């Protein structure tokens, strides 16, 4: 009988709600545990922004729409920074007669793919998830870039 | 459930980045210094987002029990969960890595992996930047691209779930 009461008490314990401050402390602590990872990524983003210049990126396009779409996807993934920059650069690329296929792929992969985020993504979500997610994002970036351009050409 | 012991993550990544900066400094001190300045600026910009993510994680954990999170975003969740992930991706602000801790927490509580994929890809639709996109590329381009991004995000989430069904949970 006494045993039963103790068991009931034990079952009830986890249902007690922790205070908000305790939960906030816990989530701050788990974020703090990730600080070296996030600082590492920010450091990588900083170095990429200095080493990979917009001029360097725009010089890579060749004029062939298929190759340029691939280059657009890869350069967007290699570049980092605010997405506003990708629009500015995309506008510049269009003015330099780079195809809309490549520019769409470039601005899309800027946000959805990132080489510099890979180490952190692997550490947080695991290698297999990161691999599949990035392959899917890469393929879909190309598909969406092509579909967008084709749709715009068809629309009046 | 046993609490996880506190350990810093990404120590080796940070160490490798510091070493890389050090090696660059030996060849050209200008590059690592301006990279460091850029990194500090980025950090300043993302700190408010980090704080918002910490608060959001705490609020979610306070109001929702792991079981409730799992029922809303887990295996049993329905179309609503996919739409929530899509909407969350669209309204989320800041860099992708700022959202890793929250998503890891939700995943630990049973969130479906496909929803994470949907969230990450739908982030490509940036509502505050839409006027700028319209200005650069026009209305038609902006609407068509945004629509395809949202559809593409959902298909990717679905494909990833199919992969998981055949190969087991992706880690």
HADDOCK unambig.tbl for C-alpha pairs under 7 A between the chains (distance, minus, plus):
assign (segid A and resid 20 and name CA) (segid B and resid 62 and name CA) 6.16 0.50 0.50
assign (segid A and resid 23 and name CA) (segid B and resid 58 and name CA) 5.63 0.50 0.50
assign (segid A and resid 23 and name CA) (segid B and resid 62 and name CA) 6.73 0.50 0.50
assign (segid A and resid 24 and name CA) (segid B and resid 55 and name CA) 6.87 0.50 0.50
assign (segid A and resid 24 and name CA) (segid B and resid 58 and name CA) 4.94 0.50 0.50
assign (segid A and resid 27 and name CA) (segid B and resid 54 and name CA) 5.98 0.50 0.50
assign (segid A and resid 27 and name CA) (segid B and resid 57 and name CA) 6.54 0.50 0.50
assign (segid A and resid 27 and name CA) (segid B and resid 58 and name CA) 5.90 0.50 0.50
assign (segid A and resid 28 and name CA) (segid B and resid 54 and name CA) 5.95 0.50 0.50
assign (segid A and resid 31 and name CA) (segid B and resid 101 and name CA) 6.26 0.50 0.50
assign (segid A and resid 33 and name CA) (segid B and resid 6 and name CA) 6.96 0.50 0.50
assign (segid A and resid 33 and name CA) (segid B and resid 7 and name CA) 6.07 0.50 0.50
assign (segid A and resid 33 and name CA) (segid B and resid 8 and name CA) 4.43 0.50 0.50
assign (segid A and resid 33 and name CA) (segid B and resid 9 and name CA) 5.89 0.50 0.50
assign (segid A and resid 34 and name CA) (segid B and resid 8 and name CA) 6.16 0.50 0.50
assign (segid A and resid 34 and name CA) (segid B and resid 9 and name CA) 5.23 0.50 0.50
assign (segid A and resid 34 and name CA) (segid B and resid 10 and name CA) 6.94 0.50 0.50
assign (segid A and resid 36 and name CA) (segid B and resid 8 and name CA) 6.86 0.50 0.50
assign (segid A and resid 36 and name CA) (segid B and resid 9 and name CA) 6.26 0.50 0.50
assign (segid A and resid 36 and name CA) (segid B and resid 10 and name CA) 5.24 0.50 0.50
assign (segid A and resid 36 and name CA) (segid B and resid 11 and name CA) 5.48 0.50 0.50
assign (segid A and resid 36 and name CA) (segid B and resid 14 and name CA) 5.70 0.50 0.50
assign (segid A and resid 37 and name CA) (segid B and resid 9 and name CA) 5.85 0.50 0.50
assign (segid A and resid 37 and name CA) (segid B and resid 10 and name CA) 3.99 0.50 0.50
assign (segid A and resid 37 and name CA) (segid B and resid 11 and name CA) 6.61 0.50 0.50
assign (segid A and resid 37 and name CA) (segid B and resid 13 and name CA) 6.51 0.50 0.50
assign (segid A and resid 37 and name CA) (segid B and resid 14 and name CA) 6.39 0.50 0.50
assign (segid A and resid 39 and name CA) (segid B and resid 14 and name CA) 6.64 0.50 0.50
assign (segid A and resid 40 and name CA) (segid B and resid 13 and name CA) 5.74 0.50 0.50
assign (segid A and resid 40 and name CA) (segid B and resid 14 and name CA) 4.22 0.50 0.50
assign (segid A and resid 40 and name CA) (segid B and resid 17 and name CA) 6.05 0.50 0.50
assign (segid A and resid 42 and name CA) (segid B and resid 39 and name CA) 5.71 0.50 0.50
assign (segid A and resid 42 and name CA) (segid B and resid 42 and name CA) 7.00 0.50 0.50
assign (segid A and resid 42 and name CA) (segid B and resid 43 and name CA) 6.97 0.50 0.50
assign (segid A and resid 43 and name CA) (segid B and resid 17 and name CA) 6.60 0.50 0.50
assign (segid A and resid 43 and name CA) (segid B and resid 39 and name CA) 5.50 0.50 0.50
assign (segid A and resid 44 and name CA) (segid B and resid 17 and name CA) 6.68 0.50 0.50
assign (segid A and resid 45 and name CA) (segid B and resid 39 and name CA) 6.98 0.50 0.50
assign (segid A and resid 46 and name CA) (segid B and resid 35 and name CA) 4.69 0.50 0.50
assign (segid A and resid 46 and name CA) (segid B and resid 36 and name CA) 6.43 0.50 0.50
assign (segid A and resid 46 and name CA) (segid B and resid 38 and name CA) 5.15 0.50 0.50
assign (segid A and resid 46 and name CA) (segid B and resid 39 and name CA) 4.57 0.50 0.50
assign (segid A and resid 47 and name CA) (segid B and resid 32 and name CA) 6.93 0.50 0.50
assign (segid A and resid 47 and name CA) (segid B and resid 35 and name CA) 4.74 0.50 0.50
assign (segid A and resid 50 and name CA) (segid B and resid 31 and name CA) 6.85 0.50 0.50
assign (segid A and resid 50 and name CA) (segid B and resid 35 and name CA) 5.84 0.50 0.50
assign (segid A and resid 87 and name CA) (segid B and resid 133 and name CA) 6.65 0.50 0.50
assign (segid A and resid 91 and name CA) (segid B and resid 136 and name CA) 6.10 0.50 0.50
assign (segid A and resid 108 and name CA) (segid B and resid 124 and name CA) 6.35 0.50 0.50
assign (segid A and resid 111 and name CA) (segid B and resid 124 and name CA) 5.51 0.50 0.50
assign (segid A and resid 112 and name CA) (segid B and resid 120 and name CA) 6.62 0.50 0.50
assign (segid A and resid 112 and name CA) (segid B and resid 121 and name CA) 5.58 0.50 0.50
assign (segid A and resid 112 and name CA) (segid B and resid 124 and name CA) 6.27 0.50 0.50
assign (segid A and resid 117 and name CA) (segid B and resid 97 and name CA) 6.95 0.50 0.50
assign (segid A and resid 124 and name CA) (segid B and resid 100 and name CA) 6.92 0.50 0.50
assign (segid A and resid 124 and name CA) (segid B and resid 104 and name CA) 6.77 0.50 0.50
assign (segid A and resid 125 and name CA) (segid B and resid 171 and name CA) 6.15 0.50 0.50
assign (segid A and resid 126 and name CA) (segid B and resid 171 and name CA) 4.40 0.50 0.50
assign (segid A and resid 127 and name CA) (segid B and resid 171 and name CA) 6.35 0.50 0.50
assign (segid A and resid 128 and name CA) (segid B and resid 170 and name CA) 5.68 0.50 0.50
assign (segid A and resid 128 and name CA) (segid B and resid 171 and name CA) 5.58 0.50 0.50
assign (segid A and resid 129 and name CA) (segid B and resid 170 and name CA) 5.10 0.50 0.50
assign (segid A and resid 129 and name CA) (segid B and resid 171 and name CA) 5.57 0.50 0.50
assign (segid A and resid 133 and name CA) (segid B and resid 117 and name CA) 6.48 0.50 0.50
assign (segid A and resid 136 and name CA) (segid B and resid 156 and name CA) 6.36 0.50 0.50
assign (segid A and resid 140 and name CA) (segid B and resid 152 and name CA) 6.59 0.50 0.50
assign (segid A and resid 144 and name CA) (segid B and resid 148 and name CA) 6.18 0.50 0.50
assign (segid A and resid 148 and name CA) (segid B and resid 144 and name CA) 6.08 0.50 0.50
assign (segid A and resid 148 and name CA) (segid B and resid 145 and name CA) 5.67 0.50 0.50
assign (segid A and resid 152 and name CA) (segid B and resid 140 and name CA) 6.94 0.50 0.50
assign (segid A and resid 152 and name CA) (segid B and resid 141 and name CA) 6.70 0.50 0.50
